[in-house]
Amino acid sequence: MIEDNVVFIGNKPVMNYVLAIVTQFNNGAEEISVKARGKAISRAVDAVEVSRNRFLHDIKVKEIKIGTEKIETDRGDSNVSIIEIVIEK
């Protein structure tokens, strides 16, 4: 999969990410990977679900990958949950 078709979820409102997903599909993407970690995971799920249910009725979830990433903080190492939701037309 091409790295261009990745939407990284952060702290912006859900509709910003929905717009990014819809735009990528409208630009001809066959498959998009939505990635998030930590507290942004629920926002990623919301963005995918709003895209599917309200805007693009012909896309489906191909796979969901979950895992844990170790990140270094000023207080030592910390584990952060990660999710990758792959959606396709």
Summary of the structure (lengths in Angstrom):
residues: 89
radius of gyration: 13.6
end to end distance: 14.1
largest distance: 45.4
contacts: 237
relative contact order: 0.24
helix: 38%
strand: 42%
